[in-house]
C-alpha cells in the first residue's frame, strides 16, 4: 500500500504539502540545498488523505486511518543543560534495554540539534485507525511520562526530519552510533555542526517484544477487543468473557461476569456493554431484552463470588494475582478478631523492632517493625546500595535475604566485608590473596539472590525459610510478566505488602527517583519528597515508611530523612560516607 506524509518546509506553520513517503529523500536534499529546516507528520496516511486535502487542506479534520511504523520518543532539552539532557537520554536508553526488552540494535539514536529523538520498533503493535493518535499519545504518556514530549504525538503532530538544519542554532539532526552517543555531548554537538549525510546500520526488526496488551485504548476499542490471552488480573472472569455465552452455562457465567465487574467499580452501563459483547460471541447468546433484564437483576442483587466459588474454580489460573492467596473477596474481621491479633503481636517475644538510627551510633529513635514495608529512594550515585549494606551488616541477630539485582556478586560481597571490617578495597584484596574463608563469618546472617526473580518464587522462598528481613535492591528488577511502569510497581508493592503482613518480616526496598524529581528546569538538584520516586503514586501508597537519601556525589556528607512514616516520628540524620570503606556513620548527633 502506498503511504503518504505531510511535510512542512522552513517552519512548522508552513505545512499542508502531501507527498509520497518514498519521495522524502528528495525533499531532504532540497531542504539542505536551500538551508531550510524540514518537518514531517508523525503519522502516515493512505490515499484517503489526498481526497481529504483537496477540500480541507488540514490534518485536523481528517477522518481516515492513521498509520505508525516506528515509535519516535522526543526527549526535549527544555531548560536542561546539554550534559543533563544527554544524561537523561542515556538513562532512558538503558531503561529501554532493561525494562522494555529491546536489543541495542533495535534502538535508533538521533541528536535533534537540541535534544534527542529515540527511534524504536512499534513495540505496542499499534494498529491503523482513526483513534491511533489518541492511543499513541495516551500510551506513551503513561509509560514514558518523564521523558517524552507528547506534542508530536497528537494527530497534527510534526517532527524534525534527519539531516536537516535547526535554524535557531545551525545544528543538524543526525543519527548516532552507540559509540558516538557514549562519547559525550560535546562530541555529539561537534558531529551535528558538520551535518554530513551518512548511512548507519538499519535498526533490526527481529524478535521485537510485543506489549500490545499495554495500549491505553479508546473506550470503544476497549470493549470491542476480543482478548485471547488473559492478563493476571482476575483471570477467571477474563476467560468467561472470552468464552462467550455458551448454552448450558450462560446464566451462571453471566452472574460471575456482572458481579465481579460490579465489585471492581464498573458502572451498570459499562457492564451492560461488556455483557452484550460477551453475548454476541456465540450464536447461542440470549435475546437482547432478556440479557438486559438479567444484567440489571444481577447488578441490583450485589452478589460477590469468591475464589472458592464452584464456577470460578473451573476457570482458575495460576498466573492470576489472587491465585496464591485465593482472596478475590477479602475476609472481614470483627473488633474482637482484631483485638486478639493485636495482643498476640505485641506479646510475641520474637517481635522484631529495629531502631534504625542506633545502627549508625545515633541516639535518635526511628523504629522499623516486622510486618512493615519501607522504601529507600534517592538519586543515582549517592550510595543507596551502600546504605542498605550498612544496615544489613549491623543486624547480625536477624536472618536477612538480600535481592542483589544491580551489582555483581563479587562487588556486593567485597563491600559487605569492607563495611563489616572497616577495610578498603585494597585491604580486602590483599587479605584474600593470602587467607581463605574467614571474614565471611561476620556476614553469615546474610543470604543473597543475585538474579532477577518473579514474585511467586520470592513468596515461596520466604514461606519456606526463616527470614526476618527481606531487602530488595532494586524494586524494578523483580520480574513481573506483561506488566511495566506503574502497573508493575503496583503488583510488586502489593505482593511485598502481602509478604510483610503474612510472615511478619520487615521488607525494605531500594528504588530510583524520577528524572523530574532529580533536577529542576535549570538543572539544579531538587529536594526529595514522598512523590519523588519513579511511579510515585504506586510506591507511596504501598509503603509504611519512605526514607530519602540525598547529598552531593563529590562530598562525603549524606542526609537520611523520613519522607513518610505512618507510626513514627520524623527522622533527619546526617551521615558521613567513607567511599574508601563504604562505611556510613552518623555525624552531628
C-alpha positions as CSV (number, residue, x, y, z in Angstrom):
1,X,0.0,0.0,0.0
2,X,1.3,3.5,-0.9
3,X,1.9,5.6,2.2
4,X,1.7,9.4,2.3
5,X,3.0,12.0,4.7
6,X,2.6,15.7,5.3
7,X,5.7,17.9,5.3
8,X,6.4,21.5,6.5
9,X,9.3,23.5,4.9
10,X,11.2,26.1,6.9
11,X,8.9,26.4,9.8
12,X,6.1,24.1,11.2
13,X,3.4,26.5,10.2
14,X,4.4,26.2,6.5
15,X,2.7,22.9,6.3
16,X,0.0,21.4,4.1
17,X,2.1,19.6,1.4
18,X,1.3,15.9,1.0
19,X,4.0,13.7,-0.6
20,X,4.5,10.0,-1.1
21,X,6.6,8.7,1.8
22,X,9.1,7.2,-0.7
23,X,9.9,10.8,-2.0
24,X,11.0,12.1,1.4
25,X,14.7,11.8,0.5
26,X,14.3,14.2,-2.5
27,X,12.7,16.8,-0.1
28,X,15.6,16.4,2.3
29,X,18.1,17.2,-0.5
30,X,16.1,20.3,-1.5
31,X,15.9,21.5,2.1
32,X,19.7,21.1,2.6
33,X,20.4,22.9,-0.7
34,X,18.3,25.8,0.4
35,X,19.5,25.6,4.1
36,X,15.9,25.1,5.2
37,X,14.5,23.2,8.2
38,X,12.2,20.3,7.3
39,X,9.4,18.6,9.3
40,X,7.1,15.7,8.6
41,X,3.9,14.4,10.1
42,X,4.4,11.9,13.0
43,X,1.9,9.6,11.4
44,X,1.5,8.4,7.8
45,X,-1.7,8.0,5.8
46,X,-3.2,6.0,2.9
47,X,-4.6,7.6,-0.3
48,X,-7.7,8.9,1.5
49,X,-5.6,11.8,2.7
50,X,-5.4,13.0,-1.0
51,X,-9.1,13.3,-1.3
52,X,-9.3,15.0,2.1
53,X,-6.7,17.6,1.3
54,X,-8.5,18.5,-1.9
55,X,-11.2,20.0,0.3
56,X,-9.9,20.8,3.8
57,X,-6.1,21.4,3.4
58,X,-5.5,20.4,7.0
59,X,-5.0,17.2,9.0
60,X,-7.1,18.3,12.0
61,X,-10.4,17.3,10.4
62,X,-9.2,14.1,8.8
63,X,-11.5,11.1,9.5
64,X,-9.4,8.4,7.9
65,X,-6.9,6.0,9.2
66,X,-3.6,7.0,10.8
67,X,-0.5,4.7,10.5
68,X,2.6,4.3,12.6
69,X,5.6,2.1,11.7
70,X,8.1,3.2,14.3
71,X,7.8,5.0,17.6
72,X,9.9,8.1,18.0
73,X,10.4,9.5,21.5
74,X,11.2,13.2,21.6
75,X,13.5,13.9,24.6
76,X,13.2,17.6,24.7
77,X,16.0,19.7,26.1
78,X,13.8,22.4,27.6
79,X,15.9,24.3,30.2
80,X,18.3,21.4,30.8
81,X,22.0,21.8,30.1
82,X,23.5,19.9,27.1
83,X,25.1,17.5,29.6
84,X,21.9,16.9,31.6
85,X,19.7,16.2,28.6
86,X,22.4,13.7,27.4
87,X,22.4,12.0,30.8
88,X,18.7,11.8,30.8
89,X,18.7,10.2,27.3
90,X,21.4,7.7,28.4
91,X,19.2,6.6,31.3
92,X,16.2,6.3,29.0
93,X,18.1,4.1,26.6
94,X,19.2,1.9,29.5
95,X,15.6,1.6,30.5
96,X,14.6,0.6,27.0
97,X,17.1,-2.3,27.2
98,X,16.4,-3.3,30.7
99,X,12.6,-2.8,31.2
100,X,11.4,-3.0,27.6
101,X,13.5,-5.9,26.4
102,X,14.9,-4.1,23.4
103,X,18.2,-5.1,21.9
104,X,20.8,-2.4,21.3
105,X,20.4,-2.9,17.5
106,X,16.7,-2.1,17.7
107,X,17.2,1.4,19.1
108,X,18.0,4.3,16.8
109,X,19.6,7.3,18.4
110,X,19.3,10.8,16.8
111,X,20.6,14.1,18.0
112,X,17.9,16.6,17.0
113,X,20.1,19.7,17.3
114,X,19.0,20.4,20.9
115,X,17.6,17.2,22.4
116,X,17.4,13.6,21.2
117,X,15.0,11.5,19.1
118,X,14.9,7.9,20.0
119,X,13.5,5.6,17.4
120,X,12.2,2.1,18.4
121,X,10.1,-0.5,16.7
122,X,6.3,-0.5,17.2
123,X,6.6,-2.5,20.5
124,X,2.9,-1.7,21.3
125,X,1.8,-3.1,18.0
126,X,-0.4,0.0,17.4
127,X,-3.0,-0.7,14.7
128,X,-4.1,1.7,12.0
129,X,-7.3,3.5,12.9
130,X,-8.8,7.0,13.3
131,X,-8.2,6.6,17.1
132,X,-4.5,5.8,16.7
133,X,-3.1,9.2,17.7
134,X,-5.2,9.2,20.8
135,X,-4.0,5.8,21.8
136,X,-0.3,6.5,21.0
137,X,-0.4,9.8,23.0
138,X,-2.1,8.2,26.0
139,X,0.2,5.1,26.0
140,X,3.4,7.0,25.6
141,X,2.3,9.5,28.2
142,X,1.5,6.6,30.6
143,X,4.7,4.6,30.3
144,X,7.2,7.3,29.5
145,X,5.8,10.3,31.4
146,X,9.1,11.9,32.4
147,X,10.9,11.5,29.1
148,X,8.6,12.0,26.1
149,X,7.5,15.4,24.7
150,X,3.9,14.4,23.7
151,X,3.3,17.4,21.4
152,X,4.5,15.5,18.2
153,X,2.1,12.6,19.1
154,X,-1.2,14.4,18.5
155,X,-3.0,13.9,15.2
156,X,-1.5,17.0,13.7
157,X,2.0,16.5,15.2
158,X,5.2,17.2,13.3
159,X,8.8,16.1,13.9
160,X,12.0,17.3,12.5
161,X,13.5,15.3,9.7
162,X,17.0,13.9,9.9
163,X,20.0,15.6,8.2
164,X,18.1,18.9,8.1
165,X,19.1,22.1,10.0
166,X,17.8,23.6,13.2
167,X,17.7,27.3,12.1
168,X,17.9,28.6,15.7
169,X,21.4,27.2,16.3
170,X,22.7,25.9,12.9
171,X,23.0,22.3,14.1
172,X,21.7,19.3,12.2
173,X,19.6,16.3,13.2
174,X,22.0,13.4,12.8
175,X,22.0,9.7,13.6
176,X,24.5,8.4,16.2
177,X,26.2,5.1,16.8
178,X,26.3,3.8,20.4
179,X,30.0,4.7,20.5
180,X,29.3,8.2,19.2
181,X,26.5,8.7,21.7
182,X,28.6,7.5,24.6
183,X,31.5,9.8,23.6
184,X,29.6,12.6,25.3
185,X,27.5,15.7,24.5
186,X,30.5,17.8,23.3
187,X,31.5,15.3,20.6
188,X,27.8,14.9,19.6
189,X,27.4,18.7,19.1
190,X,30.6,18.8,17.0
191,X,29.3,16.0,14.8
192,X,25.9,17.8,14.5
193,X,27.6,21.0,13.4
194,X,29.0,19.2,10.3
195,X,25.6,17.9,9.3
196,X,27.0,15.2,7.0
197,X,24.7,12.7,5.4
198,X,25.8,9.2,6.3
199,X,24.3,5.8,6.4
200,X,24.3,3.8,9.6
201,X,23.1,0.2,10.1
202,X,19.3,0.0,9.9
203,X,17.8,-1.0,13.3
204,X,17.0,-4.7,13.3
205,X,13.3,-5.6,13.4
206,X,13.9,-9.2,14.5
207,X,12.4,-10.5,17.8
208,X,10.5,-7.4,18.6
209,X,8.8,-7.6,22.1
210,X,5.1,-7.2,21.9
211,X,3.3,-5.0,24.5
212,X,0.1,-4.7,22.7
213,X,-1.8,-5.6,25.9
214,X,-0.5,-2.3,27.4
215,X,-2.0,0.0,24.9
216,X,-4.2,2.6,26.5
217,X,-7.3,2.0,24.4
218,X,-10.0,4.3,23.3
219,X,-13.2,3.2,25.2
220,X,-14.8,1.9,22.1
221,X,-11.8,-0.4,21.3
222,X,-11.5,-1.4,24.9
223,X,-15.0,-3.0,24.8
224,X,-14.8,-4.4,21.3
225,X,-11.4,-6.0,21.6
226,X,-11.5,-9.8,21.9
227,X,-8.6,-10.9,24.1
228,X,-7.5,-14.5,23.8
229,X,-4.6,-14.2,26.3
230,X,-6.0,-13.1,29.7
231,X,-3.8,-11.0,31.9
232,X,-3.0,-11.8,35.6
233,X,-5.9,-9.6,36.9
234,X,-8.9,-11.8,37.8
235,X,-8.0,-14.2,35.0
236,X,-11.1,-16.4,35.6
237,X,-13.5,-13.6,34.6
238,X,-11.5,-12.7,31.5
239,X,-11.7,-16.4,30.5
240,X,-15.5,-16.3,31.0
241,X,-15.7,-13.2,28.8
242,X,-13.6,-14.7,26.0
243,X,-15.6,-17.9,26.0
244,X,-18.9,-16.0,25.4
245,X,-22.5,-17.1,26.0
246,X,-22.2,-20.8,25.6
247,X,-25.5,-22.7,26.1
248,X,-25.6,-24.7,29.3
249,X,-23.7,-22.2,31.4
250,X,-24.8,-18.8,30.1
251,X,-26.7,-17.8,33.2
252,X,-24.2,-18.9,35.9
253,X,-21.3,-17.3,34.0
254,X,-23.2,-14.1,33.4
255,X,-23.8,-13.8,37.2
256,X,-20.0,-14.0,37.7
257,X,-19.1,-11.7,34.9
258,X,-21.5,-9.0,36.1
259,X,-20.8,-9.4,39.8
260,X,-17.0,-9.3,39.7
261,X,-17.1,-6.3,37.2
262,X,-19.5,-4.5,39.6
263,X,-17.3,-5.2,42.6
264,X,-14.3,-3.8,40.6
265,X,-16.0,-0.5,40.0
266,X,-17.6,-0.7,36.5
267,X,-20.8,1.2,36.1
268,X,-24.0,-0.5,35.1
269,X,-23.8,1.0,31.6
270,X,-20.2,-0.2,31.2
271,X,-21.1,-3.7,32.3
272,X,-24.2,-3.8,30.0
273,X,-21.9,-3.1,27.0
274,X,-19.4,-5.7,28.1
275,X,-22.2,-8.3,28.6
276,X,-23.5,-7.5,25.1
277,X,-20.1,-8.2,23.6
278,X,-19.9,-11.4,25.6
279,X,-23.3,-12.4,24.5
280,X,-22.5,-11.8,20.8
281,X,-19.5,-14.1,20.7
282,X,-21.7,-17.2,20.3
283,X,-24.8,-18.0,18.2
284,X,-26.4,-19.4,21.4
285,X,-26.5,-15.9,23.0
286,X,-29.5,-14.6,24.9
287,X,-32.2,-12.4,23.4
288,X,-31.1,-8.8,24.0
289,X,-34.1,-7.9,26.1
290,X,-33.6,-10.9,28.3
291,X,-29.9,-10.2,28.6
292,X,-30.6,-6.6,29.7
293,X,-33.1,-7.8,32.3
294,X,-30.7,-10.4,33.8
295,X,-27.8,-7.9,33.9
296,X,-29.9,-5.3,35.8
297,X,-31.2,-8.0,38.2
298,X,-27.7,-9.3,39.0
299,X,-26.4,-5.8,39.4
300,X,-29.1,-5.0,42.0
301,X,-28.6,-8.2,43.9
302,X,-24.9,-7.3,44.6
303,X,-23.7,-10.9,44.6
304,X,-19.9,-11.2,45.4
305,X,-18.4,-14.6,44.4
306,X,-15.1,-15.6,46.0
307,X,-12.2,-17.7,44.7
308,X,-13.9,-20.7,46.3
309,X,-16.9,-20.3,44.1
310,X,-17.5,-23.6,42.2
311,X,-17.9,-21.9,38.8
312,X,-14.9,-19.6,39.1
313,X,-12.8,-22.6,40.2
314,X,-13.2,-24.1,36.8
315,X,-11.5,-21.0,35.2
316,X,-8.8,-20.6,37.9
317,X,-5.3,-19.9,36.5
318,X,-2.0,-19.9,38.5
319,X,-0.9,-16.6,36.9
320,X,-3.8,-14.7,38.5
321,X,-2.7,-12.3,41.2
322,X,-5.3,-13.8,43.5
323,X,-4.2,-17.4,42.9
324,X,-1.8,-17.7,45.7
325,X,-4.0,-16.3,48.5
326,X,-7.4,-17.0,47.0
327,X,-8.5,-13.6,48.2
328,X,-10.8,-12.2,45.4
329,X,-13.2,-11.4,48.2
330,X,-11.5,-10.3,51.4
331,X,-12.2,-11.8,54.8
332,X,-13.9,-9.3,57.2
333,X,-12.6,-9.3,60.8
334,X,-14.7,-8.1,63.8
335,X,-13.3,-5.9,66.6
336,X,-12.8,-9.0,68.7
337,X,-10.8,-10.6,65.9
338,X,-8.6,-7.5,65.6
339,X,-8.1,-7.3,69.4
340,X,-6.9,-10.9,69.6
341,X,-4.5,-10.5,66.7
342,X,-3.1,-7.3,68.2
343,X,-2.5,-8.8,71.6
344,X,-0.7,-11.8,70.0
345,X,1.5,-9.4,68.1
346,X,2.7,-7.1,70.9
347,X,3.2,-10.1,73.3
348,X,5.2,-12.1,70.8
349,X,8.7,-12.4,72.3
350,X,10.2,-12.7,68.8
351,X,8.6,-9.5,67.6
352,X,11.2,-7.6,65.6
353,X,11.8,-3.9,66.3
354,X,14.8,-2.2,64.7
355,X,15.8,1.2,65.8
356,X,17.4,2.4,62.6
357,X,19.4,5.4,63.9
358,X,21.1,3.2,66.6
359,X,22.7,1.1,63.8
360,X,24.7,4.3,62.9
361,X,25.6,5.2,66.5
362,X,22.8,7.8,66.8
363,X,20.7,8.5,69.9
364,X,17.6,9.2,67.8
365,X,14.7,6.9,67.6
366,X,13.0,5.6,64.4
367,X,11.7,2.1,64.5
368,X,11.2,-0.4,61.7
369,X,8.9,-3.2,62.9
370,X,8.3,-6.7,61.5
371,X,5.4,-6.6,59.1
372,X,6.2,-3.1,57.7
373,X,7.3,-2.1,54.2
374,X,10.0,0.5,54.0
375,X,11.4,2.0,50.8
376,X,14.6,4.0,50.4
377,X,14.7,6.4,47.4
378,X,17.5,8.7,46.2
379,X,19.3,9.9,43.1
380,X,21.8,7.7,41.2
381,X,25.3,7.5,42.7
382,X,24.6,8.7,46.2
383,X,25.0,5.3,47.8
384,X,21.5,3.7,48.3
385,X,23.0,0.2,48.0
386,X,25.9,1.2,50.3
387,X,23.3,2.4,52.9
388,X,21.4,-0.9,52.5
389,X,24.6,-2.9,53.0
390,X,25.5,-0.8,56.1
391,X,22.1,-1.6,57.6
392,X,22.2,-5.4,57.0
393,X,25.8,-5.9,58.1
394,X,24.8,-4.4,61.5
395,X,21.7,-6.6,62.0
396,X,23.7,-9.8,62.9
397,X,20.9,-11.0,65.2
398,X,18.5,-11.4,62.3
399,X,18.3,-13.6,59.2
400,X,18.5,-11.4,56.1
401,X,17.6,-12.2,52.5
402,X,19.0,-9.6,50.1
403,X,18.0,-9.5,46.5
404,X,21.1,-8.0,44.9
405,X,19.8,-7.2,41.4
406,X,22.1,-4.3,40.4
407,X,25.7,-5.0,41.1
408,X,28.0,-8.1,40.6
409,X,28.3,-10.8,43.2
410,X,31.9,-10.1,43.9
411,X,31.4,-6.4,44.3
412,X,28.5,-6.9,46.7
413,X,30.5,-9.4,48.8
414,X,33.6,-7.2,48.9
415,X,31.7,-4.2,50.1
416,X,30.0,-6.2,52.8
417,X,33.4,-7.2,54.1
418,X,34.7,-3.6,53.7
419,X,31.8,-2.3,55.8
420,X,31.9,-5.1,58.4
421,X,35.7,-4.8,58.9
422,X,36.3,-1.1,58.1
423,X,38.6,-2.1,55.3
424,X,39.5,-0.5,51.9
425,X,39.2,-2.3,48.6
426,X,42.9,-2.9,48.6
427,X,42.8,-4.3,52.2
428,X,40.2,-6.9,51.2
429,X,42.0,-7.9,48.0
430,X,45.4,-8.3,49.8
431,X,43.8,-10.2,52.7
432,X,42.2,-12.8,50.4
433,X,45.4,-13.2,48.4
434,X,46.9,-14.8,51.5
435,X,43.9,-16.0,53.6
436,X,40.9,-18.3,53.0
437,X,37.3,-18.1,54.0
438,X,37.5,-16.4,57.5
439,X,35.9,-12.9,57.1
440,X,32.6,-14.3,55.8
441,X,31.8,-15.3,59.4
442,X,30.9,-11.7,60.2
443,X,28.2,-11.6,57.5
444,X,26.9,-15.2,57.7
445,X,23.4,-13.9,58.7
446,X,23.0,-12.5,55.1
447,X,21.8,-14.7,52.2
448,X,21.6,-13.3,48.7
449,X,19.8,-13.9,45.4
450,X,21.8,-12.4,42.5
451,X,19.5,-12.8,39.6
452,X,16.0,-11.5,38.7
453,X,13.2,-13.4,40.4
454,X,9.5,-13.4,40.0
455,X,7.0,-12.6,42.8
456,X,5.6,-16.1,43.1
457,X,9.1,-17.6,43.5
458,X,10.0,-14.9,46.0
459,X,6.9,-15.7,48.1
460,X,7.7,-19.4,48.1
461,X,11.3,-18.8,49.3
462,X,10.1,-16.6,52.1
463,X,7.4,-19.1,53.1
464,X,10.0,-22.0,53.2
465,X,12.7,-20.2,55.2
466,X,13.0,-18.4,58.5
467,X,14.0,-14.9,57.3
468,X,13.4,-11.8,59.5
469,X,14.3,-9.2,56.9
470,X,13.8,-9.1,53.1
471,X,15.8,-6.4,51.3
472,X,15.1,-5.7,47.6
473,X,17.7,-3.8,45.6
474,X,16.1,-2.6,43.3
475,X,12.3,-2.9,43.1
476,X,12.1,-2.6,39.3
477,X,14.4,-5.6,38.7
478,X,11.8,-8.0,40.1
479,X,10.2,-9.9,37.2
480,X,6.5,-9.3,36.6
481,X,5.3,-10.8,33.4
482,X,3.5,-8.5,31.0
483,X,3.5,-5.5,33.3
484,X,5.7,-2.4,33.4
485,X,5.7,1.1,34.8
486,X,3.0,1.9,37.4
487,X,1.3,-1.4,36.8
488,X,4.5,-3.3,37.6
489,X,5.3,-1.3,40.7
490,X,1.6,-1.7,41.8
491,X,2.0,-5.5,41.5
492,X,5.4,-5.5,43.3
493,X,4.1,-3.3,46.1
494,X,1.0,-5.3,46.6
495,X,2.9,-8.6,46.9
496,X,5.6,-7.2,49.2
497,X,2.9,-5.8,51.4
498,X,1.3,-9.2,51.5
499,X,4.6,-10.9,52.3
500,X,5.3,-8.5,55.1
501,X,1.9,-8.9,56.6
502,X,1.7,-12.7,56.3
503,X,5.1,-13.6,57.5
504,X,5.7,-10.6,59.9
505,X,9.0,-9.8,58.4
506,X,10.4,-6.3,57.6
507,X,10.5,-5.7,53.9
508,X,12.9,-3.0,52.7
509,X,13.4,-1.9,49.1
510,X,15.7,0.4,47.2
511,X,14.0,2.5,44.4
512,X,15.2,5.1,42.0
513,X,13.7,8.6,41.7
514,X,12.2,10.0,38.6
515,X,14.1,12.4,36.3
516,X,11.7,15.2,37.0
517,X,12.3,14.8,40.8
518,X,16.1,14.9,40.4
519,X,16.6,18.2,38.6
520,X,14.6,21.4,38.2
521,X,14.2,23.2,34.9
522,X,17.5,24.9,35.4
523,X,19.3,21.6,36.1
524,X,19.7,22.0,39.8
525,X,19.1,19.3,42.3
526,X,15.6,19.2,43.9
527,X,14.7,18.3,47.5
528,X,13.2,14.8,47.9
529,X,9.6,14.3,48.8
530,X,7.3,11.4,49.1
531,X,6.3,11.9,45.5
532,X,9.9,11.8,44.2
533,X,10.2,8.0,43.4
534,X,9.5,6.7,40.0
535,X,5.9,5.8,39.6
536,X,5.4,7.6,42.9
537,X,1.7,7.1,43.3
538,X,2.1,3.4,43.3
539,X,5.1,3.5,45.6
540,X,4.0,5.8,48.3
541,X,0.6,4.0,48.7
542,X,2.2,0.6,49.4
543,X,4.8,1.9,51.9
544,X,4.6,2.2,55.7
545,X,7.7,4.3,55.7
546,X,9.7,6.0,53.0
547,X,13.3,7.2,53.5
548,X,15.1,9.6,51.3
549,X,18.9,9.6,50.8
550,X,20.3,12.9,49.4
551,X,23.6,14.7,49.2
552,X,26.3,15.7,46.7
553,X,28.2,13.0,44.9
554,X,31.6,14.6,45.3
555,X,31.0,15.1,49.1
556,X,31.1,12.6,51.9
557,X,28.0,14.1,53.5
558,X,24.7,12.3,53.2
559,X,21.3,13.2,54.6
560,X,18.8,10.4,55.5
561,X,15.3,11.7,56.2
562,X,11.8,10.2,56.6
563,X,9.5,11.2,53.8
564,X,6.6,9.2,55.1
565,X,6.1,7.5,58.5
566,X,2.7,6.0,59.4
567,X,3.5,5.3,63.0
568,X,6.9,7.0,63.8
569,X,8.2,10.5,64.4
570,X,10.2,12.1,61.6
571,X,13.8,11.3,61.1
572,X,16.6,13.5,60.0
573,X,20.2,12.2,60.1
574,X,23.5,13.4,58.8
575,X,25.8,10.5,57.7
576,X,29.4,10.6,56.8
577,X,30.0,8.2,53.8
578,X,33.6,6.9,53.6
579,X,34.0,6.0,49.9
580,X,37.1,4.0,50.7
581,X,35.5,1.6,53.2
582,X,31.8,2.2,52.1
583,X,31.0,2.6,55.8
584,X,28.4,5.1,57.0
585,X,28.1,6.7,60.4
586,X,26.2,9.5,61.9
587,X,27.7,12.9,62.5
588,X,26.4,15.9,64.4
589,X,24.2,13.8,66.6
